[in-house]
Amino acid sequence: VINIDAKRKLITYENERYGKVKLNYDMLINTGPIDQLIKYTKLCQELDLKYNKVFVIGVGLIKPMNRVAEQFTWLYFPENTVPFYRVTFLSRYGEMTPDNDKYWSILCECAYDINDNS
């Protein structure tokens, strides 16, 4: 993405095959870093935001679910001794998970420094 013109609902991006491409949109859903959205849209001045990287690990498991997973939708782990800060039990969000009668799933989120390239 090179530019987002929010008023005209127009995204400009570049790829190797076609070069610069302009694309109209009806609705824009951003899943990227908010500082990049601000940079591309110029809807406000750039902010000096502090942020980190997140590494996400999803695991599918064969049922039965353990007792903790049955009681919670997510758990936070603020301790530095734990490699992840949040565990989300995705299967608790709805019945649309793959073969919900046989499997359950969890998502672990691990944060690390923005300068850590490991």
Backbone as JSON, one array per atom type, in Angstrom:
{
  "sequence": "VINIDAKRKLITYENERYGKVKLNYDMLINTGPIDQLIKYTKLCQELDLKYNKVFVIGVGLIKPMNRVAEQFTWLYFPENTVPFYRVTFLSRYGEMTPDNDKYWSILCECAYDINDNS",
  "N": [[0.85, -1.18, 0.0], [0.58, 2.14, -0.91], [-0.78, 4.53, -0.65], [-3.74, 5.78, 0.93], [-6.69, 7.16, 0.14], [-8.98, 8.36, 1.97], [-11.24, 10.0, 1.75], [-12.0, 9.87, -0.94], [-12.28, 7.19, -1.08], [-10.25, 5.4, -2.04], [-7.61, 3.27, -2.71], [-4.15, 3.09, -3.23], [-1.79, 0.91, -4.42], [1.23, -1.02, -4.93], [2.57, -3.45, -7.1], [4.77, -6.04, -8.38], [4.03, -7.01, -10.9], [2.03, -5.31, -12.11], [2.74, -2.74, -11.43], [1.94, 0.48, -10.13], [-1.26, 0.44, -8.75], [-4.65, 1.4, -8.63], [-7.43, 1.22, -6.51], [-10.82, 1.19, -5.88], [-12.92, 1.31, -2.98], [-15.64, 0.24, -0.84], [-15.87, -0.07, 1.91], [-13.37, 0.1, 4.36], [-11.38, -2.06, 6.11], [-9.07, -2.18, 8.55], [-6.35, -4.13, 9.47], [-3.8, -3.86, 10.07], [-0.87, -2.23, 11.54], [-1.71, 0.65, 13.45], [-0.24, 3.0, 13.22], [0.73, 2.87, 10.64], [-1.64, 3.01, 9.18], [-2.41, 5.64, 9.76], [-0.26, 6.96, 8.57], [-0.64, 6.34, 5.82], [-3.23, 7.31, 5.28], [-3.29, 9.93, 6.16], [-5.15, 11.19, 7.79], [-4.89, 12.33, 10.24], [-2.35, 13.98, 12.21], [0.84, 12.35, 12.34], [1.43, 10.04, 14.93], [3.37, 9.56, 17.88], [3.59, 6.68, 18.68], [3.99, 4.01, 20.99], [4.86, 0.65, 20.65], [4.73, -2.95, 20.22], [5.83, -6.15, 18.92], [3.79, -8.94, 17.96], [3.53, -12.37, 18.24], [1.65, -14.98, 17.09], [0.22, -18.03, 17.97], [-1.63, -20.72, 16.98], [-3.46, -23.55, 18.04], [-4.88, -26.67, 17.4], [-6.88, -29.05, 19.05], [-7.79, -32.37, 20.12], [-10.96, -33.21, 21.4], [-11.78, -34.37, 24.73], [-12.36, -31.05, 26.03], [-10.32, -29.34, 28.41], [-11.04, -28.57, 31.91], [-10.55, -25.86, 32.56], [-10.55, -24.58, 30.04], [-13.2, -24.91, 29.35], [-14.49, -23.13, 31.01], [-13.67, -20.5, 30.53], [-13.28, -17.77, 28.15], [-11.01, -16.41, 27.48], [-7.71, -15.99, 28.88], [-5.49, -14.0, 30.8], [-1.97, -13.6, 31.27], [0.08, -12.04, 33.16], [2.66, -12.41, 34.08], [6.23, -12.36, 33.82], [7.5, -14.76, 33.56], [6.06, -16.42, 31.98], [5.74, -17.36, 28.61], [3.79, -16.25, 26.96], [1.18, -13.74, 26.75], [-1.54, -13.81, 26.61], [-4.12, -16.22, 26.35], [-6.46, -17.47, 24.22], [-9.49, -19.16, 24.0], [-10.61, -20.27, 21.3], [-12.66, -21.95, 20.46], [-14.71, -21.45, 22.18], [-16.09, -19.32, 21.24], [-18.04, -19.83, 19.39], [-20.04, -22.08, 17.38], [-19.02, -22.51, 14.89], [-16.5, -23.48, 14.42], [-14.07, -25.72, 12.98], [-15.38, -28.95, 12.78], [-16.67, -29.07, 15.43], [-17.64, -30.93, 17.23], [-15.63, -32.75, 17.65], [-13.18, -31.43, 17.99], [-11.23, -28.82, 19.61], [-9.91, -25.49, 20.07], [-7.08, -23.34, 20.68], [-5.55, -20.12, 21.07], [-2.5, -18.6, 21.35], [-0.89, -15.67, 22.38], [2.07, -14.01, 21.98], [4.15, -11.47, 23.04], [6.79, -9.34, 21.92], [9.78, -7.32, 21.8], [9.92, -4.56, 19.52], [12.3, -4.27, 18.14], [13.39, -6.77, 18.17], [14.5, -9.27, 16.2], [14.37, -11.99, 16.13]],
  "CA": [[0.0, 0.0, 0.0], [1.33, 3.39, -1.02], [-1.62, 5.64, -0.2], [-5.18, 5.54, 1.11], [-7.46, 8.4, 0.08], [-10.21, 7.99, 2.68], [-12.36, 10.81, 1.27], [-12.42, 9.33, -2.25], [-12.34, 5.73, -0.92], [-9.34, 4.91, -3.08], [-6.32, 2.75, -2.24], [-3.1, 2.92, -4.24], [-0.76, -0.04, -3.99], [2.17, -1.33, -6.0], [3.09, -4.81, -7.15], [5.78, -6.23, -9.42], [3.44, -7.31, -12.21], [1.27, -4.21, -12.71], [3.21, -1.44, -10.96], [0.98, 1.15, -9.26], [-2.65, 0.07, -9.03], [-5.63, 2.11, -7.82], [-8.57, 0.35, -6.23], [-11.9, 1.81, -5.11], [-13.5, 0.44, -1.96], [-16.84, 0.72, -0.16], [-15.55, -0.04, 3.33], [-11.99, -0.28, 4.61], [-11.12, -2.68, 7.41], [-7.62, -2.19, 8.76], [-5.83, -5.09, 10.45], [-2.38, -3.57, 10.22], [-0.52, -1.28, 12.59], [-2.44, 1.91, 13.33], [0.65, 4.06, 12.77], [0.79, 2.78, 9.19], [-2.91, 3.53, 8.67], [-2.32, 7.11, 9.84], [0.72, 7.39, 7.56], [-1.19, 6.22, 4.47], [-4.46, 8.09, 5.1], [-3.05, 11.32, 6.54], [-6.36, 11.72, 8.41], [-4.45, 13.13, 11.37], [-0.89, 14.03, 12.26], [1.44, 11.1, 12.78], [1.54, 9.95, 16.37], [4.55, 8.88, 18.39], [3.04, 5.56, 19.43], [4.87, 2.94, 21.45], [4.22, -0.61, 20.31], [5.59, -4.13, 20.19], [5.44, -7.17, 17.96], [3.04, -10.05, 18.53], [3.64, -13.65, 17.55], [0.43, -15.69, 17.43], [0.3, -19.47, 17.75], [-2.92, -21.39, 17.11], [-3.33, -24.99, 18.21], [-6.11, -27.45, 17.4], [-6.77, -30.2, 19.94], [-8.89, -33.33, 20.12], [-11.77, -33.14, 22.61], [-12.53, -33.37, 25.48], [-11.72, -29.82, 26.5], [-10.04, -29.4, 29.85], [-11.99, -27.82, 32.72], [-10.27, -24.42, 32.45], [-10.99, -24.13, 28.72], [-14.67, -24.89, 29.33], [-15.0, -22.07, 31.87], [-13.22, -19.17, 30.13], [-13.06, -17.49, 26.73], [-9.59, -16.07, 27.39], [-7.0, -15.79, 30.14], [-4.29, -13.17, 30.72], [-0.84, -14.04, 32.07], [0.96, -10.87, 33.23], [3.97, -12.75, 34.62], [7.35, -12.44, 32.87], [7.97, -16.14, 33.47], [5.21, -17.11, 31.01], [6.14, -16.84, 27.29], [2.66, -15.61, 26.27], [0.45, -12.86, 27.66], [-2.97, -14.13, 26.56], [-4.56, -17.45, 25.7], [-7.87, -17.37, 23.85], [-10.1, -20.44, 23.66], [-11.42, -19.9, 20.13], [-13.83, -22.82, 20.37], [-15.76, -20.92, 23.06], [-16.72, -18.17, 20.58], [-19.15, -20.22, 18.54], [-20.1, -23.45, 16.87], [-18.55, -22.55, 13.5], [-15.13, -23.98, 14.33], [-14.05, -27.0, 12.25], [-15.81, -30.16, 13.49], [-16.75, -28.68, 16.84], [-17.95, -32.09, 18.06], [-14.42, -33.54, 17.89], [-11.97, -30.64, 18.23], [-11.28, -27.49, 20.22], [-8.7, -24.78, 19.66], [-6.6, -22.23, 21.5], [-4.67, -19.16, 20.42], [-1.56, -18.0, 22.3], [-0.29, -14.44, 21.88], [3.37, -13.73, 22.6], [4.65, -10.14, 22.68], [8.23, -9.14, 22.03], [10.24, -5.98, 21.45], [9.87, -4.2, 18.1], [13.64, -4.43, 17.57], [13.79, -8.18, 18.25], [14.32, -9.9, 14.89], [14.52, -13.44, 16.25]],
  "C": [[0.89, 1.23, 0.0], [0.54, 4.54, -0.42], [-3.05, 5.15, -0.03], [-5.84, 6.91, 1.13], [-8.83, 8.09, 0.67], [-11.42, 8.77, 2.18], [-12.9, 10.28, -0.05], [-12.59, 7.82, -2.22], [-11.53, 5.04, -2.01], [-8.01, 4.49, -2.46], [-5.38, 2.67, -3.44], [-2.07, 1.96, -3.66], [0.12, -0.36, -5.19], [2.55, -2.8, -5.92], [4.02, -4.96, -8.35], [5.17, -6.37, -10.81], [2.81, -6.09, -12.88], [1.78, -2.82, -12.31], [2.2, -0.83, -10.0], [-0.44, 0.82, -9.71], [-3.55, 0.86, -8.08], [-6.87, 1.25, -7.71], [-9.59, 1.11, -5.39], [-12.43, 0.8, -4.1], [-14.76, 1.08, -1.39], [-16.56, 0.91, 1.33], [-14.13, -0.55, 3.51], [-11.89, -0.85, 6.02], [-9.61, -2.81, 7.54], [-7.26, -3.23, 9.81], [-4.35, -4.88, 10.68], [-2.12, -2.6, 11.35], [-1.2, 0.08, 12.38], [-1.53, 3.05, 12.88], [0.8, 4.05, 11.25], [-0.5, 3.29, 8.55], [-2.9, 5.05, 8.69], [-1.37, 7.64, 8.77], [0.1, 7.39, 6.16], [-2.42, 7.09, 4.24], [-4.25, 9.58, 5.32], [-4.31, 11.98, 7.12], [-6.05, 12.55, 9.65], [-2.93, 13.16, 11.35], [-0.35, 12.7, 12.77], [1.68, 11.15, 14.28], [2.81, 9.21, 16.76], [4.08, 7.74, 19.3], [4.13, 4.57, 19.83], [4.14, 1.63, 21.18], [5.24, -1.74, 20.36], [5.13, -5.06, 19.09], [4.65, -8.25, 18.69], [3.2, -11.26, 17.63], [2.46, -14.48, 18.02], [0.57, -17.16, 17.04], [-1.09, -20.05, 17.98], [-2.72, -22.89, 17.15], [-4.72, -25.62, 18.2], [-5.91, -28.71, 18.21], [-7.98, -31.11, 19.82], [-9.63, -33.21, 21.45], [-11.56, -34.4, 23.44], [-11.67, -32.17, 25.84], [-11.38, -29.99, 27.98], [-10.98, -28.44, 30.59], [-11.79, -26.31, 32.6], [-10.8, -23.87, 31.13], [-12.51, -24.06, 28.63], [-15.25, -23.7, 30.08], [-14.7, -20.66, 31.37], [-13.19, -19.01, 28.62], [-11.63, -17.05, 26.49], [-9.03, -15.89, 28.8], [-5.77, -14.92, 29.88], [-3.23, -13.69, 31.68], [0.17, -12.89, 32.14], [2.38, -11.17, 33.72], [5.03, -12.81, 33.52], [7.85, -13.86, 32.68], [7.17, -16.96, 32.46], [5.51, -16.52, 29.63], [5.02, -16.16, 26.51], [1.91, -14.74, 27.27], [-1.05, -13.13, 27.65], [-3.17, -15.44, 25.84], [-6.05, -17.29, 25.45], [-8.37, -18.75, 23.45], [-11.09, -20.18, 22.52], [-12.7, -20.72, 20.02], [-14.98, -22.31, 21.23], [-16.51, -19.75, 22.41], [-17.87, -18.56, 19.68], [-19.01, -21.64, 18.03], [-19.52, -23.59, 15.47], [-17.09, -22.98, 13.36], [-15.15, -25.33, 13.63], [-14.37, -28.18, 13.16], [-15.81, -29.96, 15.0], [-17.1, -29.84, 17.77], [-16.69, -32.86, 18.45], [-13.22, -32.72, 18.36], [-12.26, -29.35, 18.99], [-9.96, -26.81, 19.92], [-8.38, -23.64, 20.63], [-5.67, -21.36, 20.67], [-3.81, -18.52, 21.5], [-0.92, -16.78, 21.66], [0.96, -14.1, 22.69], [3.86, -12.37, 22.12], [6.16, -10.11, 22.82], [8.59, -7.77, 21.48], [10.25, -5.76, 19.94], [11.22, -4.38, 17.41], [14.16, -5.86, 17.59], [13.49, -8.84, 16.91], [14.46, -11.41, 14.95], [13.24, -14.17, 15.9]]
}
